[in-house]
Amino acid sequence: MKINQKILSILVSSLSVITICLAVLSFLIYVNTNIMFVFLGLTTLVGGLSQLNMAHQIDSKGLSKGSNKVGMVAVIAGVFLIILSSYYYY
């Protein structure tokens, strides 16, 4: 379980860096804005999956580490961003 959480955290961090780079390039009009929003949606989607994974873990005191509601909202927002940015691609 720890390895899976580390992989998701590394993936979220790397997607965030790529998204920030694409945002800067988008403002300089080198990259289409829709590509940046697809990566933003992917970052939000993977972050939500990471949050859902963390919500199922229990710490040493017997408490849950995260919230299912936050993870579900992030997953829905990520899917919404991906669909919306690819729908308005043209």
C-alpha positions in Angstrom: 0.0 0.0 0.0 2.9 2.4 0.8 4.5 1.8 -2.6 1.2 2.6 -4.4 0.8 5.8 -2.4 4.3 6.9 -3.2 3.8 6.2 -6.9 0.6 8.3 -7.0 2.3 11.1 -5.1 5.3 11.1 -7.5 2.9 11.0 -10.4 0.8 14.0 -9.1 4.0 16.0 -8.5 5.4 15.4 -11.9 2.1 16.1 -13.6 1.8 19.3 -11.6 5.3 20.5 -12.8 4.3 19.6 -16.4 1.0 21.5 -16.0 2.8 24.6 -14.6 5.3 24.5 -17.5 2.4 24.2 -20.0 0.6 27.1 -18.3 3.6 29.3 -18.8 4.0 28.2 -22.4 0.3 28.7 -22.9 0.4 32.3 -21.7 3.4 32.9 -24.1 1.2 31.4 -26.9 3.5 28.5 -27.7 1.0 25.8 -26.6 -2.7 25.5 -27.0 -4.6 26.2 -23.8 -6.7 23.0 -24.2 -3.5 20.9 -23.9 -2.8 22.6 -20.6 -6.3 22.0 -19.4 -6.1 18.3 -20.3 -2.9 18.0 -18.1 -4.7 20.0 -15.4 -7.6 17.5 -15.5 -5.1 14.6 -15.4 -3.4 16.1 -12.4 -6.7 16.6 -10.6 -7.9 13.1 -11.4 -4.7 11.4 -10.2 -4.7 13.7 -7.1 -8.3 12.6 -6.4 -7.4 8.9 -6.8 -4.5 9.5 -4.4 -6.8 11.1 -1.9 -9.3 8.2 -2.2 -6.4 5.7 -1.7 -5.3 7.7 1.4 -8.8 7.7 2.8 -8.8 4.0 3.0 -5.6 3.9 5.1 -5.8 4.1 8.9 -3.1 5.7 11.1 -1.7 4.3 14.4 -4.6 5.9 16.4 -7.3 4.2 14.3 -8.3 7.3 12.5 -8.7 7.7 8.7 -6.0 9.7 7.0 -8.2 11.4 4.4 -11.7 12.1 3.2 -13.6 10.1 0.6 -15.7 13.2 -0.3 -12.7 15.3 -1.2 -11.3 12.5 -3.3 -14.6 12.0 -5.2 -15.0 15.7 -5.8 -11.4 15.8 -7.2 -12.0 12.8 -9.5 -15.2 14.3 -10.8 -13.5 17.7 -11.4 -10.6 16.0 -13.2 -12.9 14.1 -15.5 -15.0 17.2 -16.1 -11.9 19.2 -17.0 -10.7 16.5 -19.4 -14.0 16.2 -21.1 -14.6 19.9 -21.3 -11.1 20.7 -22.7 -11.3 17.9 -25.3 -14.9 18.9 -26.3 -13.8 22.5 -27.0 -10.6 21.5 -28.8 -11.7 22.8 -32.2 
